[in-house]
């Protein structure tokens, strides 16, 4: 992968990035393929971007006509030609709209008319009948149909372009192009009716390439076989343009079918030629469609796949037996896009997640000034860390002291002259603070710890939008700081942001996840995931701590009785038994969580973006249950038996019982949790690397569990007459 990369901080739009590659003479390989004789040809970033300018001259000579016209591309051609046309549209000030050549006449017209496109670029040699029918059936609609440029017109020196090769730079735009302007249109699937056109702004595309997960993919597999992916789809655009031109990778393509002077229909990708092409181009990774994978079961193919650093699949899910077989044989196979495998309701939720990301993530500006001194700013609810809070009935200092006393913390710390309490509203652009206070924070804060979030797994995503806006407002504060380039932004995320992780892939890695479906399940987890994505694109030195269940304090067992587990334990006692289950718990004490964040704040090196804060040495659920059961002298019974007992007795609960044990309303959700308890594991290697506290953390001990019981005063509850359910 080339070290000469364009800035992805929002300072350049896509046209400017193309020009950046030309101006800097970027001669590393952007595309790699063989010719008809099997000789490898490589197209440099420099040559590709010059070719994009040649396309611009052909599509819009002398920059005639208004900017922003939509040019639909309905064509079957080589990937290199197709994506050069798309890039040429960026240069020419046109909006490309790639449309699947498998679409019906009705679908194509629906998309054209809705997007306001009156111009179609096509390959009449392969799609003549389709395009003719489109024109005839919609004669009243003004439509210009043109043939795509020939290979020789845009690549006259195929693989051998030099700075001395004849070239004319396309005229620059007379007005500035905003990052919020539409760069291209894509369309959704038409499986359930007419598809929708989806605008993608320059900002969307550039920031997507800037995400840590994308850049890590480029570092992991700088030569990626992607020639078999449909060029008109989102994944084709991502891997065949963004990956090489913005991330500096090399897209390994099929041999060109067309010649310099003749259009020829390219080969149809299949499982066999996809593997052959990956081998021929010396790819280090491959993106495939799941339909190929069942055909890759021969010992020779498996042996080859094991040599690749990345085998990623997109689209519908694989059969579990197939993916498990490959994974168990040592193939690094991972899903990167799983919309169609999880149902329409989930697709809608994924769309809502992505929409909120796009809504909040706009106009991020470049940070420029270096760090001078350290001054932390903490935003969170009453608890272990709390400097900025919403106004309440009592003062922040009183609430903070009460929280410290409740948790047996040293209250003398609250008398420090370095501690300043603020009351405000993070949903407001100025954080609800006086202007002079906001400016002081902007000019002096060097560490921001954001810990304010409502914990409620029953609320929908929309209920958490104010929190997401708060993240954006804090990012704005940080990015306007004179210390922005060195300021550290720590976000208290949650393991719920990866609640749908596929256990067959091993532990959840400590890196940004781009597949929004991993977070689907609760608005809480979805909102945390959105915040992670926004932070990853902010350009700040941001770290997202995915925090698991925080258990009681190691000093006195303090664990709020309003949280789900202490509340459920009361029900266990009411039912006079504890449920057994084969699951494990990786609950982590608050001291380890806070110390890890402090360690990250003071370390000299940059902290990784994602840190999983769960216990690195989990214990079994039964260890916790048996300790509680023996301490309270109650039996522990199989979970199936316990759930039957629960269902029987909860149906008889009276109004008096409901008032006495308000947590009865949690029984249904807990039953679902127990039925489907998943042993999803989270990698903690980076957490242990940055914090001695995490690295040396001992497994949960019986004494700690007994401290919880003592803190909750459960001995007394157990001695009293239990509630009749």
N, C-alpha and C positions, 0 to 999 in steps of 0.2 A: 504494500500500500504506500502511495506517495506521501511524503511529508509536506508537500506543497499543497495546502488545502485553503480554500476560500474561507473567510470569516463567516460563521453561522450565527452571529449575535444579533441579527436583525438590521445590520448596517447596509446590506446589499440585497437587492431584489434578484430575481432569476436572470434577467437580461444582464445585470451588472456582474453576476457570477460567471456567466458565459464569457463576458469581456475580460474578467479577471484571469481566466485560464489562458486566453490569448496573450494578454499583456505580459504575463509572467512566463510565457513560453513553457507551459506545463507539458513535458514530452513523455511522461510515464503512461503506461497503457490504461486506457479507459475501457477498451473493448478488445477481445481476443477471439479469433476464429481461424479456420484454415481455408485455403483456396481450393479450387477444384482438383489440384494436384496433391493436396494434403500439406502444402507448405503453410506454416503459421503466419498469420498477418495480425498486426496489432495496430489499433487506431489510438493515437495519443489523445489526451484531453485537449491539447492544442489543435489537433486536426479535426476532432469532432466539433469543437466550438467554431472553428472556421467554416466547417460544413454547414453549421446552423445559420451562419451569416449568408451563405450562398442560397440556402433555402429561403431565407427572408427576402432576398432580392427577387427570387422567382415568384413568391407568393404575393408580395406587395411592393412592386417596383417603385423606387423613389419615395417610398412611404406615402403613397397616394391613398386618399380616403381617410375616414376617421379611425382613431385608435379604438380598440376594444371590440372589433367585429368578431363574431363567433365562427370559427372554421371547423366544421365537422369532418372527421376522418373515418371513413368507412372503407377499409382497405385490407387486403391480404398481401403482405409483403414481408421482406426480411426485417427482423427486429431493428437492425442498425439503421435502415432507411426510415422505418416508422418513427423511431424515437428521435432521429435527427430532424424530422419534420416537426415533431412536437416542440423540440428546442428552438427550431427556426421560427415558430409562431411566437415564442417568448421574445425573440430578438425583434420580430416585425411588429410587435404591439398588437398581435392577434390573440384571441383566446381559443386554443385548441380544444376540441371536444371529441376525444376518441370514443367511437361507438362500435360495439361488437358486430362483426360481420355476420354473426349467426342470428341477429335480430330480424324480425319480420318487417315488412314494409310499413305496417301500421305502427309498430314500435318506433322505428326510425323517425317517421313523420311526427309522432307524438313528442319525441325528444327534440327534434329540430324546431318545431313550432313553439314549444315551451321555453326553449333557450334563446329563441329569436335568431336562429341561424338560417341564413339563406345561401350558404355556400358549402358544397360537399367536395372533399378530395377523396378519390376512389381509385380502384384498380379495375377498369372495365374488362380486362382480360379474364378476371375471375368472378367479378360481381356485376357484370354488365346487365344481366336480366333483372337482378334485384334493384339496381339503380334506375333502370329504364321504367320499371313498374312504379318506383317511387315518384318519378317525374310525371308519368301518365296519370296515375291515380290522384295526384294532387296538383293538377294543371293550374288551378287558380292561385297556388302558392308560388311566389317568386323564388326560384331556386337555380343556382348556377352549379353545374357539375363539371369537375376538372380532374384530369389524370395526375397522379402523383409524379414528382420529379424522377428522372432516371438516375441511376447510381452514378454514372459518369458526370452528370451535371453538378452533383454535390460533393463527390469524392474523385476529382480528376487525377489525384496522385495517390490512390488508395494505399494506405499504409506507409507512404513515403512523403508526406507533406513536410515541407521545411519553411522556415521564415522567408526564404527567397522565392517560394512558389507564388505565382500570380494570385493576388487576393485583393478584394475591395471591401473595406469595412462597411457594414450597413449603416445608414444614417441613424444617429441617436435620436431619441424622442425629444420633441420640443417642449413637452411638459413632463414634470417628474412623475415617476410611477410609485405609488404608495404600496407599502407592504400589505395593506389591507385591500388592495385591488385584486380582483379575480385573476388568477393566472391560468387556470384551465378548468374545464368541467369533466366530471366523471359521471357515470350513471349506476344506479343500483341494479340489482337483479330483477328480471321481469317474471320471476317464478310465480308471483301471486298477483298478477295484473300488470298494468303499464309501469315501467320503472320511472324513477324520479332522477332528474339531473341534480348533481351535487357540486356546488361551486367549491373550488379550492383556491385559497388566496396564496400570494407569494409567501406570506408569513406562515401559513399552515405548512407549506411544503418545506420551507427552509428550517423551521423549528422542528419539524419531524425528523429531518436529517441530523439536527443538532442533539436530539435525545440520546442519552448515554447508551441505551440499549442498541440503537442503530450504529453508533460509532463503535461500540464494542463488537458488534457483528462484523464490521469492516476490519477491525484489528484481528479478530479471531480467524476470519476467512477472507483475506483480501482478494482472492480469485474465486468468484462465485459463479457457478453454472446456472444461468437463468434464461437461456435462449428459448426454452420450451414454454415459458409462461406467456399468457396472452398479453400482447403489448397494450391493449386497450383497457386492461383492468388496473385497479389501484396497485396491486402487488407488482404488476409489470412496470408501472411508472416508478414505483419506489425502488425496485431493484435494477431496472434498466436505465434510469436517468439519475435519480437522487443518489443511489449508491456509488456509481462511478464519478459523476460530475461534482457532487457536493461532499461525499465522504472519501473520495480518492481511491475507491476500490476498482477492481477490474471485472467487468461483466463478460463472462465467457459465453459466446453465442454459437449458433449453428453455422456451418459454411454458408456463404451467400449463394442464393439461387440465381438472383438477377445478375446480369452482366452490365458493363458500362453503358451499353446501348440498347439493351433488351430487358423487358420485364418478364420474369419467370416466376411462377407460383412456387413458394418455398415448400420444403418437405413438411409433412404433418408430424408433429412431435409424438413420440410414443415412449414406452418404458425402455425399450432397447436402445433407440438412438439417443435418448437423454443420457444414459450411462456412457455410451460410446463417446458422445461429445464431451462430457465432463472429463473423461480420461484423455481424450485427444488434446484438449486445451489445458491440461494440467491444473484443473480446478482444485481448490482446497476445500470447497464446500458446494452444496447443491440445494436449491429450493425446488421442491417437486410438488406435484398434485398427488393426493392419496391414491388415485387410481393406478398410478405406476407401481406403488410399493409392493402389492401382492405378487407382482411379477419378478421382484428382485429377491428371490429366495434361493437361488443356486449358490453353492459354496464359493464360486469364483466372484459372484456379485457381492456377496456378504463380505468376503475378504477385502474387496475394493472399498466398499462403504465404510469399513472399519478404519481405513486409512484417512478418511476425510475428517476434518475438524468439526464440520457441521453438516447435518442432514436435516433440513427443516421442511415441514410440509404445511401447505396452506389449503384452505377450502374445507370440504366436508371431512368428518373424522375418519380415522382408520379403524378397522376392526381391532378390538383390543388384543386379540391373539396375535395379529400381525405386528403391531407396534411393540408388544411385549417381547415377541420373539426376536425382533431386531435389537431392541434395547438390551435384552439379556445376553445377546451374542456380542455385545460391545460396540454397537453402532450408536453414535451420539445423535439420536433422532429426537427432535423436539417440535411441538406445534407452535406456530406463530400467529395463527388466525383461525378462529373456530366458531364463526358466527352461525353457519348453517347447521351445526350439529347440536345446537342447544335450544332450538325452538323459537317461535315467533315472539313470545313474550320477552324472552331474554334478548332477542335481537333489538326489540324496542328499547329495552333498558340499556343495552350497549350504546345504541344511538343517542339516548339521553345523556349518557356519560360523556361521549365524544362531543356532543353539542355543548355541554356545559364547559368542557375543556376549551373549545374554540371560542366560546362566549367570554370567558374570563381572560384567556391568554392572548392579549393583543398589545401591540405597540411596546414591546420590551426594548429598552434602550441599552446601549453599550456602557458598561462601567469602565472608568478610565483611571481613577486615581488610586495610588497605593495606600496600604494600611499604615497608620502611624502609631496609635496606641490602642489598648484594649479597654472596652467599657461595655459590659453585657447588658442586654435589654431582654426581659423575660415577660412573655404574655401568656397568662394561664389562669385557671380557676384557683380558688383557695386550696392549698395543698402544700407540697414540698417546695415548689418554686412559684412565686407569684409577685409580679410587680405591676402589671397593667390588668385591671379588672373592670367589668361593667359596674356601674353604680348600684349599691344595694341599700337595704334598710339600715345596716350598720356600716361603719367605716371599714375600709380595706384592712387597716392595721388591726382592728378588733377581730375581724374574720380570720386574719392570718394567725393571730395569737391563739385563737380558739383551735385552729387546725393544728398548730404546733403542739399545743397541750394535749389534744386528743391523740396525737401520734407519738407522744413522749419525745418530742424533739427539743433541742436546746433553744429556749426562747430568748436567750441573751443575744443570739444572732440577729434578732429583729431590732435590736437597739443600735445596730451599726449605722454610722453616718453615711456609709456608702449605699445604704438601702433607701430608695425613694419609691413611694407608692403613687400610682396614678390610677384614675378612674376614667374610662372612656368607652368607645364603641368601635370595634375593629371593622364593622361593616361600612363605616364612613371613610371617605378618602383621607380625611385628616385624623382618623382614629378617634374622633370625638374629643380631641385635645385642643387647648388654646394654641394659636399659631406659634407663639414663641416656644412652647413646650415641644410641639411637633418638630420645629426646626432644630431645637437642641438635640432631640433624639436622632434626627437625620444626620447631624454633624458630628455626633460623638459615639453613637452605638457601633460596636465592632463585632458583637455576637448577638444574634437574635434567637431566642428559644421560644417557639410557638407551641403552646400546650393547651390552648383553650378550645374545647370541642364538646358538644353535648353527646353523652354516651346513651344511645337509645337505639336498639336494634329493630324496633318496630316502626320507626318513622321512615317515610319514603325519601328518595334522594332530594326532592325539591325542598324538603324541610331543612336540609343542610346547606342550601345555597348561600345563606348569609355567612356561614363559616368559610366557604370557598372564596367568597368575595373578600373576607378578612385576610385570607392568605395573600390574595392579589394586592390588597392595600399595603400589607407589610412588605411585600416584594417591592412595590413602588417606593416605599420609604427607604428600603435598603439600596435600591438602584440609584437613588438620587443622592446617596451619601458620598461625601468626598473620599470615604474609605471603601467604596463599593467593591473594588477589585480584590480586597483582602477580607472583607466582612464575611463572617460565617453565619449561615442561616440554618438552624436546627429545627426540624419539624417532628413533632410527636405523632407519627402515623400509627397504624395498627396492622396486626397480622390479618385482620379482616379484609385488607386491601388485596390479599391473595388467597381468599377463602376457597376458591374453586380450583386450586392448583391440582394438577394431575399427579397423584402419588406415584404413578409408575415412572415418573421422570426423576424420582429421588427427592432430595430436599429442595425447598424453595431457595433459590440462590439469592445472595445479597447484591442484587443489581436491579435496575429499573425494568419493569415488565410492561411491554407495549400492548399486550393482548387484554383489552378491557373486560373481556368475559371472565377473567380470573377474579374480578372484584364483585361480580354480580351475585346478589343474594340478599343484601340489606343496604338501605340507603346510607347507613353509617360507613360501611366498608367502601361503598362506591365513592362517597365524598372524599374519603381519605386517599383513595386511588387517584382521583382527579387532582387533589392537591399535590400529590407526588409528581404527576405528569407536568403540572404547571411549574413546579419548582425546578424540575429537570431542564426545562426550556428557558429558565430565567437568566442564565448566564452567571448566577451567583455561585459562591462556594457553598452549595446547599447539601444537606444530609437529611435523609428521611429515616427516622428510627421506627421500624415496624415493631411496635411493642406488643407483646403477648399479654396474657393474664398476669397482673401484678397481684401477688398474694400478700399475706400479712407481714408486718415488720419483723425483722429478726430480733429486734430489741425487746419488744413487748407484745408481738402478735397483732398489733393494731391493723384492722381490716374492716372497712366500713360495712355495717350491717345492711346498708341499702343496696349493695352490689349483689349480682345474681347468685353467686355461690353461697355466701353467708345466708341469703334469703332462702335458698333451696335447702340448706342444712336444717333450717327450722322445720321444713316439711318432712325431712327424713325422720326427725325426732317425733313429729306428730304421727307419722306412720309406724313408728317404733321399729324401724329397720333401715339399713343402708344398702344401696344397690351395688352389686359387683359388676365389673365390666372389664374387658381385656384391653381397654384403651390406656394411653399414657397422658401425663400432664407435664407441661414444661413451664409451670408457673414460676415467676421470678420475683424475688423480694424487691421492695422499692429502693433499698439502699444500692443494690447492684445497678438498677436502671439509672438512678440519678448520678451515681459515680461514673458510669460509662459516658453519659452526656458531658459531664464535667471534664473527663479525660479527653474527650474529643475536642472540647473547647480550648484546652490549653496545650494540646500537642503541637509540635512544630510543623508536622507535615499536613498536607491536605487530607481531610477525612473522606473516605469513599461515599458515594451518593446514597447507597442503601445499606442499612445496618439492621439485622434482625436481632431484636432484644427479647429472646426467649431463653429459658434455662438451657445451657449447653449439655446438662446431664439430667434429663427428665426422669421422673419416677412413674410407676404405674398408678393408674386411678385406684386400683385396689389397695395400694399401700396407704393412700390418704384415707380411703373409706375404712379400712381395717383398723387404722390407728384411732379414728374417731369412734368407731363402733366399740372397740375394746375399752376406750377411755370412758365412754358413756354407758358401757355395759348393755349394749344393744346388739342384736344379730346382724350379720351381713348376709344377704341372700342374692341369688342370681338375678340379673337385671330383668329377665323375662318375667320371673315371678313377682318381682317388685313392681313392674309396670302394670301387671294384671291387678295387683292389689291397689295400685294408685287409681286405675280406671274404675274399679269397683267402688272405692270409698269416695273419690272426688265427686261422683255422681250424686252422692247423698249429702253433700255439703250444704249447710243451712246459711241463711243470711248472717246469722251470728258468727258462724265459722268464717265467713268471708271477711267480716269486719275484724275478727280476732287474728286471722292469718291472712293479711293482705296479699301475701305472695302466692296464694292459691292460683292467682291469674297467671303465674309463671309455669304452672304445672304442665300445661299443654306444650309450651315451647320446650320445656326441659325434657319431656317425654320424647319429642321429636329429636332432640339433641342426643339423648341416650340411645335411641334406636339407630341413629345414623352417625354415632361418634366416629370421627375419622382421625387416623393417626398421621396427619400431615406434619411432616418434619420441616424445620427451618434451619438452614445452614447458619452457623454462628462464627465461622472462621474469622471474618473481618471484625466482628464484635470483640472476639477474644484477642485479636491482634492489637486493637487500639486501647483496650482496657484490661489492666491486670485484675480488676475486680471480677470481670466476666471470666477471664482465663482461669482464675483460682476458685471460682464459685463451686462450693461443695453441693452434692445432691441434697434435696429436702430431707430433713431429719424429723423423727417422731416428736422431738421436743418442740419443734417449731409448730407442728400441727396442733399439739396440745396447747400451745400459747394462743392459737386462734380461738380454740374452744373457751379458754379462760377469758379472753378479751370479749367474746360474744356473750359471756355469762350463760353458756349453754347448760352447765351443770344444774343451775337453778331451774331452767326451763324443763330439763329432763326430769327433775324431781317433782315438778308441779304436774297437775293433771293435764295430759296432752289433749290437744284439740281433737274432737271427733270429726273425722271427714266422711 
